[in-house]
Amino acid sequence: MKARWRIEDCFETAKNEFGLDHNATLSWHGWHRHVSLIMLAYAVMASVRYQENSLK
């Protein structure tokens, strides 16, 4: 159950921080590019956050 909540937390953060829910594309390709870039940005942010927390 906790893994599911962690995934939901990730998507909630992506929605709030990167505008995952602010998408008005009309095609699959546009939507796929938008979501892919948002998830890449979130992965970079999570990696940087992990590295910063491990230094403390």
Secondary structure, DSSP 4 states (H G I P E B T S, - for coil): -HHHHHHHHHHHHHHHHH-TT----SSHHHHHHHHHHHHHHHHHHHHHHHHHHHH-
